[in-house]
Amino acid sequence: MLVRVAERPQQNEVVVSFPILTLTGETQIMEIALNDADLIATDARVVRYKGVDYLTTLSHLRLLCTDDGINFYEPEGYQKLFGNGALQTFGIEDCRVTQLEGKYYLTFTAVSDSGVGVSMRTTTNWKAFEDHGMILPPHNKDCAIFEEKINGLYYALHRPSSVDIGGNYIWLAQSPDGLHWGNHRCIVKTRINNWDSARVGAGAAPIKTDKGWLEIYHGANAQHQYCLGAFLLDLNEPWKVLARTHDPIMVPTEEYELSGFFGHVVFTNGHVVNGDTITIYYGAADEHVCGAHFSMREIFEALGV
Ligand code: MAN
């Protein structure tokens, strides 16, 4: 499992402090007095100072191993993955990993003062990584590449945000080489008066099933309450949405999902399928990584297929 680790210094009552990366990769701590009139700090995740947005935490990615899917440890001899370069100075987050033709494709959110976009690294052995830079420019996140080519093309789900006309919708892109993406199509939108009314975004790589590509996605409402749902895409024409759950398949209910660094959040980037059981790994309240078992049959029932 590759986890997002978000770090910040111990906070005190006088200043808000947060780390950013310099262009040469050193960590620099920014400090702003809490009584500074130019500081806006109303969201646990972001601060705005003199018109510039910063993140309150700096994230990197860490590889963990498990023998049973429940107990995880950090293996020796593997590097942590840190932000690198001008487009990752505020960190890297929320990685989806796709295994395709012997290669692992890591697509993650890259954050800097230039914006939030999707960057990619690939590896075959988790020791040497090839950096492909930013593949989808701001504002974009939640990119998950399909684990098989379809009719000779790579496909990926991603989530651009359109601030004026449009919204935070899930799009599908195709690529001849896995690096250059085009023919973007908007396939799943937010739904008014529903749990996914404000934003939707892909979870991990779609799961190939005999009914279609099954995608577990997150949705949030205007109060930033995040739940999980599912949709199904046609196997050969993945821009066709065959079904979508009306109600969420997972809602934050436990104490550790309702309160934490940012409460009322369940947010997934990874899963393991074993027969009818799918173990969905998810972030709870932006604080803990959890796992939950679901029945594939029950998800298909919720989809009405
Ligand atoms: C949102 C949240 C944060 C994340 C930033 C940048 O504010 O998803 O957790 O750090 O976007 O991606």
py3Dmol code that shows the C-alpha trace and the ligand (Angstrom):
import py3Dmol

protein = """\
ATOM      1  CA  MET A   1       0.000   0.000   0.000  1.00  0.00           C
ATOM      2  CA  LEU A   2       1.148   3.491  -0.779  1.00  0.00           C
ATOM      3  CA  VAL A   3      -0.099   5.959   1.848  1.00  0.00           C
ATOM      4  CA  ARG A   4      -0.239   9.723   1.936  1.00  0.00           C
ATOM      5  CA  VAL A   5       1.531  11.079   5.014  1.00  0.00           C
ATOM      6  CA  ALA A   6       0.677  14.712   5.827  1.00  0.00           C
ATOM      7  CA  GLU A   7       3.055  16.503   8.168  1.00  0.00           C
ATOM      8  CA  ARG A   8       3.240  19.816   9.979  1.00  0.00           C
ATOM      9  CA  PRO A   9       5.126  21.176  13.000  1.00  0.00           C
ATOM     10  CA  GLN A  10       3.559  21.019  16.448  1.00  0.00           C
ATOM     11  CA  GLN A  11       1.253  24.059  16.531  1.00  0.00           C
ATOM     12  CA  ASN A  12       1.203  26.720  19.271  1.00  0.00           C
ATOM     13  CA  GLU A  13      -1.092  29.569  20.294  1.00  0.00           C
ATOM     14  CA  VAL A  14       0.869  32.365  18.654  1.00  0.00           C
ATOM     15  CA  VAL A  15       1.622  31.320  15.067  1.00  0.00           C
ATOM     16  CA  VAL A  16       0.312  28.964  12.447  1.00  0.00           C
ATOM     17  CA  SER A  17       3.271  27.087  10.944  1.00  0.00           C
ATOM     18  CA  PHE A  18       3.485  24.762   7.985  1.00  0.00           C
ATOM     19  CA  PRO A  19       6.252  23.229   5.872  1.00  0.00           C
ATOM     20  CA  ILE A  20       6.834  23.787   2.173  1.00  0.00           C
ATOM     21  CA  LEU A  21       9.565  22.387  -0.074  1.00  0.00           C
ATOM     22  CA  THR A  22      12.178  24.583  -1.717  1.00  0.00           C
ATOM     23  CA  LEU A  23      13.209  24.037  -5.327  1.00  0.00           C
ATOM     24  CA  THR A  24      16.267  22.146  -4.091  1.00  0.00           C
ATOM     25  CA  GLY A  25      14.131  19.833  -1.954  1.00  0.00           C
ATOM     26  CA  GLU A  26      14.780  21.239   1.523  1.00  0.00           C
ATOM     27  CA  THR A  27      11.902  21.709   3.934  1.00  0.00           C
ATOM     28  CA  GLN A  28      11.239  25.293   4.899  1.00  0.00           C
ATOM     29  CA  ILE A  29       8.893  26.198   7.754  1.00  0.00           C
ATOM     30  CA  MET A  30       6.559  29.146   7.151  1.00  0.00           C
ATOM     31  CA  GLU A  31       5.203  30.956  10.203  1.00  0.00           C
ATOM     32  CA  ILE A  32       2.353  33.465  10.273  1.00  0.00           C
ATOM     33  CA  ALA A  33       1.131  35.170  13.431  1.00  0.00           C
ATOM     34  CA  LEU A  34      -2.401  34.068  14.253  1.00  0.00           C
ATOM     35  CA  ASN A  35      -3.382  37.676  14.962  1.00  0.00           C
ATOM     36  CA  ASP A  36      -2.122  38.883  11.568  1.00  0.00           C
ATOM     37  CA  ALA A  37      -5.064  40.592   9.847  1.00  0.00           C
ATOM     38  CA  ASP A  38      -3.958  39.213   6.454  1.00  0.00           C
ATOM     39  CA  LEU A  39      -4.371  35.598   7.599  1.00  0.00           C
ATOM     40  CA  ILE A  40      -7.501  33.597   6.785  1.00  0.00           C
ATOM     41  CA  ALA A  41      -7.487  30.197   8.495  1.00  0.00           C
ATOM     42  CA  THR A  42     -11.015  28.824   8.554  1.00  0.00           C
ATOM     43  CA  ASP A  43     -10.399  25.425   6.863  1.00  0.00           C
ATOM     44  CA  ALA A  44      -8.085  22.931   8.664  1.00  0.00           C
ATOM     45  CA  ARG A  45      -6.506  22.086   5.300  1.00  0.00           C
ATOM     46  CA  VAL A  46      -5.655  25.493   3.843  1.00  0.00           C
ATOM     47  CA  VAL A  47      -4.509  28.937   4.925  1.00  0.00           C
ATOM     48  CA  ARG A  48      -4.778  32.062   2.881  1.00  0.00           C
ATOM     49  CA  TYR A  49      -2.211  34.774   3.521  1.00  0.00           C
ATOM     50  CA  LYS A  50      -2.018  38.041   1.583  1.00  0.00           C
ATOM     51  CA  GLY A  51      -4.105  36.546  -1.186  1.00  0.00           C
ATOM     52  CA  VAL A  52      -1.969  33.374  -1.588  1.00  0.00           C
ATOM     53  CA  ASP A  53      -3.246  29.912  -0.634  1.00  0.00           C
ATOM     54  CA  TYR A  54      -1.018  27.471   1.236  1.00  0.00           C
ATOM     55  CA  LEU A  55      -1.658  24.000   2.633  1.00  0.00           C
ATOM     56  CA  THR A  56      -1.439  23.559   6.400  1.00  0.00           C
ATOM     57  CA  THR A  57       0.362  20.231   5.899  1.00  0.00           C
ATOM     58  CA  LEU A  58       3.046  18.924   3.540  1.00  0.00           C
ATOM     59  CA  SER A  59       2.364  15.453   2.153  1.00  0.00           C
ATOM     60  CA  HIS A  60       4.591  12.691   0.837  1.00  0.00           C
ATOM     61  CA  LEU A  61       3.971   9.036  -0.050  1.00  0.00           C
ATOM     62  CA  ARG A  62       5.213   5.959   1.778  1.00  0.00           C
ATOM     63  CA  LEU A  63       5.237   2.325   0.745  1.00  0.00           C
ATOM     64  CA  LEU A  64       3.900  -0.135   3.323  1.00  0.00           C
ATOM     65  CA  CYS A  65       3.698  -3.927   3.215  1.00  0.00           C
ATOM     66  CA  THR A  66       1.321  -6.435   4.706  1.00  0.00           C
ATOM     67  CA  ASP A  67       0.985 -10.197   4.904  1.00  0.00           C
ATOM     68  CA  ASP A  68      -2.680 -10.234   5.905  1.00  0.00           C
ATOM     69  CA  GLY A  69      -4.183  -7.005   4.555  1.00  0.00           C
ATOM     70  CA  ILE A  70      -4.641  -5.665   8.085  1.00  0.00           C
ATOM     71  CA  ASN A  71      -1.258  -5.261   9.768  1.00  0.00           C
ATOM     72  CA  PHE A  72       1.121  -3.034   7.816  1.00  0.00           C
ATOM     73  CA  TYR A  73       4.830  -2.330   8.228  1.00  0.00           C
ATOM     74  CA  GLU A  74       7.389  -0.180   6.471  1.00  0.00           C
ATOM     75  CA  PRO A  75       9.727  -2.445   4.471  1.00  0.00           C
ATOM     76  CA  GLU A  76      13.446  -1.743   4.616  1.00  0.00           C
ATOM     77  CA  GLY A  77      15.383  -0.462   1.636  1.00  0.00           C
ATOM     78  CA  TYR A  78      12.610   1.520  -0.053  1.00  0.00           C
ATOM     79  CA  GLN A  79      12.598   5.288  -0.366  1.00  0.00           C
ATOM     80  CA  LYS A  80       9.833   7.623   0.674  1.00  0.00           C
ATOM     81  CA  LEU A  81       8.453   9.582  -2.264  1.00  0.00           C
ATOM     82  CA  PHE A  82       8.660  13.337  -1.802  1.00  0.00           C
ATOM     83  CA  GLY A  83       7.563  16.260  -3.919  1.00  0.00           C
ATOM     84  CA  ASN A  84      10.147  17.239  -6.466  1.00  0.00           C
ATOM     85  CA  GLY A  85      10.482  20.497  -8.364  1.00  0.00           C
ATOM     86  CA  ALA A  86       8.491  23.698  -8.796  1.00  0.00           C
ATOM     87  CA  LEU A  87       5.070  22.034  -9.241  1.00  0.00           C
ATOM     88  CA  GLN A  88       5.299  19.944  -6.048  1.00  0.00           C
ATOM     89  CA  THR A  89       6.510  22.459  -3.418  1.00  0.00           C
ATOM     90  CA  PHE A  90       3.305  22.011  -1.365  1.00  0.00           C
ATOM     91  CA  GLY A  91       3.608  18.225  -1.582  1.00  0.00           C
ATOM     92  CA  ILE A  92       2.209  15.158  -3.313  1.00  0.00           C
ATOM     93  CA  GLU A  93      -1.029  13.456  -2.271  1.00  0.00           C
ATOM     94  CA  ASP A  94      -3.627  10.777  -2.883  1.00  0.00           C
ATOM     95  CA  CYS A  95      -1.779   8.405  -5.190  1.00  0.00           C
ATOM     96  CA  ARG A  96      -3.586   5.834  -7.319  1.00  0.00           C
ATOM     97  CA  VAL A  97      -1.415   2.924  -8.448  1.00  0.00           C
ATOM     98  CA  THR A  98      -2.149   1.056 -11.656  1.00  0.00           C
ATOM     99  CA  GLN A  99      -0.370  -2.102 -12.688  1.00  0.00           C
ATOM    100  CA  LEU A 100      -0.314  -2.366 -16.457  1.00  0.00           C
ATOM    101  CA  GLU A 101       1.852  -4.581 -18.636  1.00  0.00           C
ATOM    102  CA  GLY A 102       4.554  -5.055 -15.996  1.00  0.00           C
ATOM    103  CA  LYS A 103       4.774  -1.416 -14.969  1.00  0.00           C
ATOM    104  CA  TYR A 104       3.303   0.485 -12.039  1.00  0.00           C
ATOM    105  CA  TYR A 105       1.828   3.886 -12.897  1.00  0.00           C
ATOM    106  CA  LEU A 106       1.639   6.245  -9.937  1.00  0.00           C
ATOM    107  CA  THR A 107      -0.758   9.137 -10.562  1.00  0.00           C
ATOM    108  CA  PHE A 108      -0.991  11.638  -7.719  1.00  0.00           C
ATOM    109  CA  THR A 109      -1.997  15.161  -6.842  1.00  0.00           C
ATOM    110  CA  ALA A 110       0.884  17.624  -7.170  1.00  0.00           C
ATOM    111  CA  VAL A 111       0.394  20.878  -5.261  1.00  0.00           C
ATOM    112  CA  SER A 112       2.293  24.155  -5.479  1.00  0.00           C
ATOM    113  CA  ASP A 113       1.585  27.879  -5.616  1.00  0.00           C
ATOM    114  CA  SER A 114       0.963  27.322  -9.363  1.00  0.00           C
ATOM    115  CA  GLY A 115      -2.028  25.105  -8.610  1.00  0.00           C
ATOM    116  CA  VAL A 116      -3.217  21.534  -8.067  1.00  0.00           C
ATOM    117  CA  GLY A 117      -2.601  19.066 -10.912  1.00  0.00           C
ATOM    118  CA  VAL A 118      -1.923  15.400 -11.663  1.00  0.00           C
ATOM    119  CA  SER A 119       1.678  14.195 -11.912  1.00  0.00           C
ATOM    120  CA  MET A 120       2.947  10.742 -12.705  1.00  0.00           C
ATOM    121  CA  ARG A 121       5.914   8.501 -11.896  1.00  0.00           C
ATOM    122  CA  THR A 122       6.361   4.950 -13.093  1.00  0.00           C
ATOM    123  CA  THR A 123       8.367   2.072 -11.672  1.00  0.00           C
ATOM    124  CA  THR A 124       8.884  -1.625 -12.205  1.00  0.00           C
ATOM    125  CA  ASN A 125      10.635  -2.422  -8.909  1.00  0.00           C
ATOM    126  CA  TRP A 126       9.617   0.340  -6.415  1.00  0.00           C
ATOM    127  CA  LYS A 127      13.277   1.343  -6.141  1.00  0.00           C
ATOM    128  CA  ALA A 128      13.889   3.316  -9.323  1.00  0.00           C
ATOM    129  CA  PHE A 129      11.215   5.735 -10.497  1.00  0.00           C
ATOM    130  CA  GLU A 130      10.810   7.542 -13.765  1.00  0.00           C
ATOM    131  CA  ASP A 131       9.347  11.030 -13.330  1.00  0.00           C
ATOM    132  CA  HIS A 132       6.969  12.005 -16.147  1.00  0.00           C
ATOM    133  CA  GLY A 133       6.105  15.417 -14.734  1.00  0.00           C
ATOM    134  CA  MET A 134       2.611  16.854 -14.764  1.00  0.00           C
ATOM    135  CA  ILE A 135       0.293  14.913 -17.084  1.00  0.00           C
ATOM    136  CA  LEU A 136      -2.923  16.880 -16.378  1.00  0.00           C
ATOM    137  CA  PRO A 137      -2.528  20.569 -15.470  1.00  0.00           C
ATOM    138  CA  PRO A 138      -4.503  22.519 -12.812  1.00  0.00           C
ATOM    139  CA  HIS A 139      -7.041  22.313 -11.583  1.00  0.00           C
ATOM    140  CA  ASN A 140      -7.111  18.527 -11.703  1.00  0.00           C
ATOM    141  CA  LYS A 141      -6.850  15.564  -9.305  1.00  0.00           C
ATOM    142  CA  ASP A 142      -8.245  12.048  -8.667  1.00  0.00           C
ATOM    143  CA  CYS A 143      -6.614  10.411 -11.696  1.00  0.00           C
ATOM    144  CA  ALA A 144      -6.882   6.618 -11.990  1.00  0.00           C
ATOM    145  CA  ILE A 145      -5.538   4.759 -15.031  1.00  0.00           C
ATOM    146  CA  PHE A 146      -7.339   1.597 -16.201  1.00  0.00           C
ATOM    147  CA  GLU A 147      -5.302  -1.581 -15.682  1.00  0.00           C
ATOM    148  CA  GLU A 148      -5.799  -2.742 -19.262  1.00  0.00           C
ATOM    149  CA  LYS A 149      -5.704  -1.025 -22.613  1.00  0.00           C
ATOM    150  CA  ILE A 150      -9.014  -0.934 -24.472  1.00  0.00           C
ATOM    151  CA  ASN A 151      -8.785  -1.359 -28.251  1.00  0.00           C
ATOM    152  CA  GLY A 152      -5.112  -0.434 -28.072  1.00  0.00           C
ATOM    153  CA  LEU A 153      -5.544   2.757 -26.032  1.00  0.00           C
ATOM    154  CA  TYR A 154      -4.841   3.682 -22.426  1.00  0.00           C
ATOM    155  CA  TYR A 155      -7.777   5.147 -20.485  1.00  0.00           C
ATOM    156  CA  ALA A 156      -7.870   7.217 -17.315  1.00  0.00           C
ATOM    157  CA  LEU A 157     -10.475   8.803 -15.079  1.00  0.00           C
ATOM    158  CA  HIS A 158      -9.660  12.277 -13.825  1.00  0.00           C
ATOM    159  CA  ARG A 159     -11.343  15.249 -12.179  1.00  0.00           C
ATOM    160  CA  PRO A 160     -10.760  18.709 -13.594  1.00  0.00           C
ATOM    161  CA  SER A 161     -12.624  21.535 -11.871  1.00  0.00           C
ATOM    162  CA  SER A 162     -14.352  24.259 -13.786  1.00  0.00           C
ATOM    163  CA  VAL A 163     -14.986  27.285 -11.594  1.00  0.00           C
ATOM    164  CA  ASP A 164     -17.615  29.131 -13.574  1.00  0.00           C
ATOM    165  CA  ILE A 165     -19.683  27.046 -15.977  1.00  0.00           C
ATOM    166  CA  GLY A 166     -19.462  23.324 -15.142  1.00  0.00           C
ATOM    167  CA  GLY A 167     -18.242  21.869 -11.852  1.00  0.00           C
ATOM    168  CA  ASN A 168     -16.216  19.125 -10.178  1.00  0.00           C
ATOM    169  CA  TYR A 169     -17.018  16.217 -12.475  1.00  0.00           C
ATOM    170  CA  ILE A 170     -15.367  12.921 -13.409  1.00  0.00           C
ATOM    171  CA  TRP A 171     -13.878  12.835 -16.893  1.00  0.00           C
ATOM    172  CA  LEU A 172     -12.437  10.064 -19.053  1.00  0.00           C
ATOM    173  CA  ALA A 173      -9.305  10.568 -21.151  1.00  0.00           C
ATOM    174  CA  GLN A 174      -7.519   8.330 -23.615  1.00  0.00           C
ATOM    175  CA  SER A 175      -3.883   8.059 -24.580  1.00  0.00           C
ATOM    176  CA  PRO A 176      -1.751   6.249 -27.160  1.00  0.00           C
ATOM    177  CA  ASP A 177       1.213   5.913 -24.756  1.00  0.00           C
ATOM    178  CA  GLY A 178       0.017   6.460 -21.165  1.00  0.00           C
ATOM    179  CA  LEU A 179       1.758   9.849 -21.067  1.00  0.00           C
ATOM    180  CA  HIS A 180      -0.158  12.104 -23.447  1.00  0.00           C
ATOM    181  CA  TRP A 181      -3.872  12.342 -22.781  1.00  0.00           C
ATOM    182  CA  GLY A 182      -6.638  13.555 -25.062  1.00  0.00           C
ATOM    183  CA  ASN A 183     -10.216  13.066 -26.268  1.00  0.00           C
ATOM    184  CA  HIS A 184     -11.484  14.100 -22.823  1.00  0.00           C
ATOM    185  CA  ARG A 185     -15.126  13.332 -22.084  1.00  0.00           C
ATOM    186  CA  CYS A 186     -17.214  14.294 -19.085  1.00  0.00           C
ATOM    187  CA  ILE A 187     -18.902  11.112 -17.847  1.00  0.00           C
ATOM    188  CA  VAL A 188     -20.123  11.506 -14.234  1.00  0.00           C
ATOM    189  CA  LYS A 189     -21.520  14.730 -12.799  1.00  0.00           C
ATOM    190  CA  THR A 190     -22.577  15.908  -9.373  1.00  0.00           C
ATOM    191  CA  ARG A 191     -26.277  15.468  -8.519  1.00  0.00           C
ATOM    192  CA  ILE A 192     -28.342  18.243  -7.067  1.00  0.00           C
ATOM    193  CA  ASN A 193     -29.829  17.637  -3.593  1.00  0.00           C
ATOM    194  CA  ASN A 194     -27.882  14.414  -3.251  1.00  0.00           C
ATOM    195  CA  TRP A 195     -24.879  13.286  -1.137  1.00  0.00           C
ATOM    196  CA  ASP A 196     -22.638  13.941  -4.176  1.00  0.00           C
ATOM    197  CA  SER A 197     -23.978  17.405  -5.017  1.00  0.00           C
ATOM    198  CA  ALA A 198     -20.724  19.407  -4.825  1.00  0.00           C
ATOM    199  CA  ARG A 199     -17.901  17.197  -6.086  1.00  0.00           C
ATOM    200  CA  VAL A 200     -17.238  13.703  -7.386  1.00  0.00           C
ATOM    201  CA  GLY A 201     -13.884  12.023  -8.022  1.00  0.00           C
ATOM    202  CA  ALA A 202     -12.570   8.576  -8.912  1.00  0.00           C
ATOM    203  CA  GLY A 203     -11.202   6.247  -6.273  1.00  0.00           C
ATOM    204  CA  ALA A 204      -8.677   3.641  -7.410  1.00  0.00           C
ATOM    205  CA  ALA A 205      -8.316   2.020 -10.846  1.00  0.00           C
ATOM    206  CA  PRO A 206     -11.601   0.618 -12.195  1.00  0.00           C
ATOM    207  CA  ILE A 207     -12.175  -3.085 -11.545  1.00  0.00           C
ATOM    208  CA  LYS A 208     -12.807  -5.228 -14.612  1.00  0.00           C
ATOM    209  CA  THR A 209     -15.875  -7.420 -14.104  1.00  0.00           C
ATOM    210  CA  ASP A 210     -18.095  -9.327 -16.527  1.00  0.00           C
ATOM    211  CA  LYS A 211     -20.753  -6.609 -16.106  1.00  0.00           C
ATOM    212  CA  GLY A 212     -18.390  -3.745 -16.932  1.00  0.00           C
ATOM    213  CA  TRP A 213     -15.687  -1.603 -15.320  1.00  0.00           C
ATOM    214  CA  LEU A 214     -16.701  -1.060 -11.702  1.00  0.00           C
ATOM    215  CA  GLU A 215     -15.534   2.216 -10.192  1.00  0.00           C
ATOM    216  CA  ILE A 216     -15.768   3.144  -6.527  1.00  0.00           C
ATOM    217  CA  TYR A 217     -15.844   6.937  -6.298  1.00  0.00           C
ATOM    218  CA  HIS A 218     -16.136   9.648  -3.682  1.00  0.00           C
ATOM    219  CA  GLY A 219     -18.707  12.372  -3.625  1.00  0.00           C
ATOM    220  CA  ALA A 220     -19.148  15.353  -1.339  1.00  0.00           C
ATOM    221  CA  ASN A 221     -21.902  17.815  -0.619  1.00  0.00           C
ATOM    222  CA  ALA A 222     -21.617  21.558  -0.006  1.00  0.00           C
ATOM    223  CA  GLN A 223     -20.785  20.892   3.667  1.00  0.00           C
ATOM    224  CA  HIS A 224     -17.667  18.926   2.593  1.00  0.00           C
ATOM    225  CA  GLN A 225     -19.119  15.630   3.830  1.00  0.00           C
ATOM    226  CA  TYR A 226     -17.517  12.815   1.839  1.00  0.00           C
ATOM    227  CA  CYS A 227     -19.162   9.446   1.099  1.00  0.00           C
ATOM    228  CA  LEU A 228     -18.454   6.612  -1.368  1.00  0.00           C
ATOM    229  CA  GLY A 229     -20.580   5.430  -4.263  1.00  0.00           C
ATOM    230  CA  ALA A 230     -20.138   3.217  -7.332  1.00  0.00           C
ATOM    231  CA  PHE A 231     -20.693   3.362 -11.062  1.00  0.00           C
ATOM    232  CA  LEU A 232     -20.278   0.931 -13.904  1.00  0.00           C
ATOM    233  CA  LEU A 233     -18.730   1.628 -17.324  1.00  0.00           C
ATOM    234  CA  ASP A 234     -19.090  -0.315 -20.551  1.00  0.00           C
ATOM    235  CA  LEU A 235     -16.193  -2.726 -21.074  1.00  0.00           C
ATOM    236  CA  ASN A 236     -15.438  -1.682 -24.657  1.00  0.00           C
ATOM    237  CA  GLU A 237     -16.777   1.864 -24.680  1.00  0.00           C
ATOM    238  CA  PRO A 238     -15.857   3.083 -21.184  1.00  0.00           C
ATOM    239  CA  TRP A 239     -17.342   6.552 -21.771  1.00  0.00           C
ATOM    240  CA  LYS A 240     -20.761   4.877 -21.495  1.00  0.00           C
ATOM    241  CA  VAL A 241     -22.041   4.858 -17.892  1.00  0.00           C
ATOM    242  CA  LEU A 242     -24.229   1.766 -17.489  1.00  0.00           C
ATOM    243  CA  ALA A 243     -25.292   2.312 -13.870  1.00  0.00           C
ATOM    244  CA  ARG A 244     -24.630   4.474 -10.825  1.00  0.00           C
ATOM    245  CA  THR A 245     -25.667   3.992  -7.213  1.00  0.00           C
ATOM    246  CA  HIS A 246     -28.283   6.463  -6.060  1.00  0.00           C
ATOM    247  CA  ASP A 247     -27.385   6.240  -2.386  1.00  0.00           C
ATOM    248  CA  PRO A 248     -23.850   6.053  -1.033  1.00  0.00           C
ATOM    249  CA  ILE A 249     -22.376   2.605  -0.418  1.00  0.00           C
ATOM    250  CA  MET A 250     -20.401   4.033   2.498  1.00  0.00           C
ATOM    251  CA  VAL A 251     -21.165   6.934   4.805  1.00  0.00           C
ATOM    252  CA  PRO A 252     -18.994   8.200   7.673  1.00  0.00           C
ATOM    253  CA  THR A 253     -20.606   6.813  10.824  1.00  0.00           C
ATOM    254  CA  GLU A 254     -17.803   5.806  13.190  1.00  0.00           C
ATOM    255  CA  GLU A 255     -16.282   8.311  15.594  1.00  0.00           C
ATOM    256  CA  TYR A 256     -12.916   8.203  13.748  1.00  0.00           C
ATOM    257  CA  GLU A 257     -14.721   8.978  10.450  1.00  0.00           C
ATOM    258  CA  LEU A 258     -16.838  11.789  11.868  1.00  0.00           C
ATOM    259  CA  SER A 259     -14.113  13.690  13.659  1.00  0.00           C
ATOM    260  CA  GLY A 260     -10.397  14.113  13.105  1.00  0.00           C
ATOM    261  CA  PHE A 261      -8.162  16.448  11.132  1.00  0.00           C
ATOM    262  CA  PHE A 262     -11.057  17.047   8.728  1.00  0.00           C
ATOM    263  CA  GLY A 263     -14.205  15.295   9.896  1.00  0.00           C
ATOM    264  CA  HIS A 264     -17.024  13.532   8.108  1.00  0.00           C
ATOM    265  CA  VAL A 265     -14.779  12.055   5.428  1.00  0.00           C
ATOM    266  CA  VAL A 266     -14.349   8.591   3.917  1.00  0.00           C
ATOM    267  CA  PHE A 267     -12.086   8.801   0.876  1.00  0.00           C
ATOM    268  CA  THR A 268     -10.626   5.867  -1.038  1.00  0.00           C
ATOM    269  CA  ASN A 269      -7.649   5.434  -3.372  1.00  0.00           C
ATOM    270  CA  GLY A 270      -7.133   1.685  -3.204  1.00  0.00           C
ATOM    271  CA  HIS A 271      -8.726  -1.731  -2.902  1.00  0.00           C
ATOM    272  CA  VAL A 272      -8.099  -5.449  -3.152  1.00  0.00           C
ATOM    273  CA  VAL A 273     -10.622  -7.797  -4.743  1.00  0.00           C
ATOM    274  CA  ASN A 274     -10.771 -11.429  -3.690  1.00  0.00           C
ATOM    275  CA  GLY A 275     -13.735 -13.355  -5.084  1.00  0.00           C
ATOM    276  CA  ASP A 276     -16.905 -11.637  -3.874  1.00  0.00           C
ATOM    277  CA  THR A 277     -15.034  -9.628  -1.249  1.00  0.00           C
ATOM    278  CA  ILE A 278     -13.607  -6.244  -1.981  1.00  0.00           C
ATOM    279  CA  THR A 279     -11.522  -4.623   0.727  1.00  0.00           C
ATOM    280  CA  ILE A 280     -11.743  -0.888   0.303  1.00  0.00           C
ATOM    281  CA  TYR A 281      -8.897   1.001   1.933  1.00  0.00           C
ATOM    282  CA  TYR A 282      -9.856   4.541   2.781  1.00  0.00           C
ATOM    283  CA  GLY A 283      -8.829   7.634   4.648  1.00  0.00           C
ATOM    284  CA  ALA A 284     -11.077   8.459   7.610  1.00  0.00           C
ATOM    285  CA  ALA A 285     -11.435  12.123   8.631  1.00  0.00           C
ATOM    286  CA  ASP A 286      -8.117  12.875   6.838  1.00  0.00           C
ATOM    287  CA  GLU A 287      -6.403  11.242   9.796  1.00  0.00           C
ATOM    288  CA  HIS A 288      -6.392   7.435   9.757  1.00  0.00           C
ATOM    289  CA  VAL A 289      -6.138   4.799   7.037  1.00  0.00           C
ATOM    290  CA  CYS A 290      -8.853   2.172   7.430  1.00  0.00           C
ATOM    291  CA  GLY A 291     -10.090  -0.894   5.570  1.00  0.00           C
ATOM    292  CA  ALA A 292     -13.651  -2.144   5.079  1.00  0.00           C
ATOM    293  CA  HIS A 293     -14.971  -5.333   3.481  1.00  0.00           C
ATOM    294  CA  PHE A 294     -17.776  -5.103   0.942  1.00  0.00           C
ATOM    295  CA  SER A 295     -19.554  -7.751  -1.072  1.00  0.00           C
ATOM    296  CA  MET A 296     -19.237  -7.259  -4.837  1.00  0.00           C
ATOM    297  CA  ARG A 297     -22.685  -8.823  -5.230  1.00  0.00           C
ATOM    298  CA  GLU A 298     -24.197  -6.231  -2.883  1.00  0.00           C
ATOM    299  CA  ILE A 299     -22.524  -3.388  -4.789  1.00  0.00           C
ATOM    300  CA  PHE A 300     -23.973  -4.747  -8.044  1.00  0.00           C
ATOM    301  CA  GLU A 301     -27.380  -4.968  -6.342  1.00  0.00           C
ATOM    302  CA  ALA A 302     -27.099  -1.313  -5.319  1.00  0.00           C
ATOM    303  CA  LEU A 303     -26.248  -0.563  -8.953  1.00  0.00           C
ATOM    304  CA  GLY A 304     -29.323  -2.488 -10.077  1.00  0.00           C
ATOM    305  CA  VAL A 305     -27.364  -4.803 -12.405  1.00  0.00           C
TER     306      VAL A 305
END
"""
ligand_1 = """\
12
MAN
C -8.169 20.014 -0.591
C -8.102 18.810 0.324
C -6.752 18.732 0.991
C -5.654 18.799 -0.052
C -5.830 20.004 -0.954
C -4.858 20.012 -2.103
O -8.116 21.175 0.166
O -8.310 17.646 -0.444
O -6.606 17.538 1.722
O -4.416 18.867 0.613
O -7.114 20.006 -1.518
O -5.005 18.874 -2.896
"""
view = py3Dmol.view(width=600, height=400)
view.addModel(protein, "pdb")
view.setStyle({"model": 0}, {"cartoon": {"style": "trace"}})
view.addModel(ligand_1, "xyz")
view.setStyle({"model": 1}, {"stick": {}})
view.zoomTo()
view.show()
